[in-house]
Amino acid sequence: TAVFAALGDPVRAALLDQLAVDGRGTATSLTQITAVTRQAVDRHLRVLASAGLVESRREGREVIYSLKPATVARSAEWLEELGRTWERRLLDIKALAESPEPT
């Protein structure tokens, strides 16, 4: 649930999208794609990190963030399975609705 809570914010979703495109980034570089301050970007990145969506490492004075593909992949797989489950249920409902009524 932490993953989906983290992704529920449009700024965090945009940051994650940008990291997926660029491969890595700093709070300063990622501030350029948002309308929020560097400090706010840093807070958003910490939320993404605590949800396991990004990881960070220090290079000199900067903290470099990058996407954690395994967490993203697990979340996508869960959503796909959920979609398949609902599709099966809807097909069952359709079959029941279209079946002739017993006489």
C-alpha positions as CSV (number, residue, x, y, z in Angstrom):
1,T,0.0,0.0,0.0
2,A,3.0,2.3,0.5
3,V,3.7,2.1,-3.2
4,F,0.3,3.2,-4.2
5,A,0.1,5.9,-1.5
6,A,3.4,7.3,-2.8
7,L,2.2,7.2,-6.4
8,G,-1.1,8.9,-5.5
9,D,0.7,12.3,-5.5
10,P,1.1,13.8,-9.0
11,V,4.5,15.4,-8.1
12,R,5.9,12.0,-7.0
13,A,4.5,10.3,-10.1
14,A,6.2,12.9,-12.3
15,L,9.5,12.4,-10.4
16,L,9.3,8.7,-10.8
17,D,8.5,9.1,-14.6
18,Q,11.5,11.4,-15.0
19,L,13.8,9.0,-13.2
20,A,12.6,6.2,-15.5
21,V,13.5,8.3,-18.5
22,D,16.8,9.7,-17.2
23,G,18.0,6.8,-15.2
24,R,19.1,9.0,-12.3
25,G,18.8,12.4,-10.9
26,T,19.3,14.7,-7.9
27,A,16.7,16.7,-6.0
28,T,18.1,19.8,-7.7
29,S,17.9,18.4,-11.2
30,L,14.4,17.0,-10.6
31,T,13.2,20.4,-9.4
32,Q,13.3,21.6,-13.0
33,I,10.4,19.4,-13.9
34,T,8.1,20.5,-11.1
35,A,6.5,23.6,-9.8
36,V,7.7,22.9,-6.2
37,T,10.8,23.9,-4.3
38,R,13.9,21.8,-4.1
39,Q,13.1,21.0,-0.4
40,A,9.7,19.8,-1.4
41,V,11.2,17.6,-4.2
42,D,13.6,16.2,-1.6
43,R,10.7,15.3,0.7
44,H,8.8,13.6,-2.2
45,L,12.0,11.6,-3.0
46,R,12.2,10.4,0.6
47,V,8.6,9.2,0.4
48,L,9.4,7.4,-2.8
49,A,12.5,5.9,-1.2
50,S,10.5,4.7,1.9
51,A,8.0,3.0,-0.4
52,G,10.9,1.2,-2.1
53,L,10.4,2.9,-5.5
54,V,13.7,4.7,-5.6
55,E,17.1,4.3,-4.0
56,S,19.7,6.9,-3.2
57,R,23.4,7.0,-2.9
58,R,25.8,9.8,-2.1
59,E,28.3,11.0,-4.7
60,G,30.4,13.7,-3.1
61,R,28.0,16.4,-1.9
62,E,25.1,15.2,-3.9
63,V,22.5,12.5,-3.3
64,I,21.7,10.6,-6.5
65,Y,18.3,9.0,-6.9
66,S,17.5,6.1,-9.2
67,L,14.5,4.0,-9.9
68,K,14.2,0.5,-8.3
69,P,12.7,-1.5,-11.2
70,A,12.0,-4.6,-9.1
71,T,9.5,-2.7,-6.9
72,V,7.9,-1.1,-9.9
73,A,7.7,-4.5,-11.7
74,R,6.1,-6.2,-8.6
75,S,3.5,-3.4,-8.4
76,A,2.7,-3.7,-12.1
77,E,2.4,-7.5,-11.9
78,W,0.0,-7.1,-9.0
79,L,-2.2,-4.6,-10.9
80,E,-2.2,-6.9,-14.0
81,E,-3.3,-9.8,-11.9
82,L,-6.0,-7.7,-10.3
83,G,-7.2,-6.7,-13.8
84,R,-7.3,-10.3,-14.9
85,T,-9.3,-11.2,-11.8
86,W,-11.9,-8.5,-12.6
87,E,-12.0,-9.4,-16.2
88,R,-12.8,-13.1,-15.3
89,R,-15.5,-11.9,-12.9
90,L,-17.1,-9.6,-15.5
91,L,-17.1,-12.4,-18.1
92,D,-18.8,-14.7,-15.5
93,I,-21.5,-12.0,-14.9
94,K,-21.9,-11.5,-18.7
95,A,-22.4,-15.2,-19.2
96,L,-25.0,-15.4,-16.5
97,A,-26.8,-12.3,-17.8
98,E,-26.9,-13.7,-21.4
99,S,-27.8,-17.3,-20.4
100,P,-31.4,-18.3,-21.1
101,E,-33.6,-18.4,-18.0
102,P,-34.7,-21.9,-16.9
103,T,-38.3,-22.7,-17.7
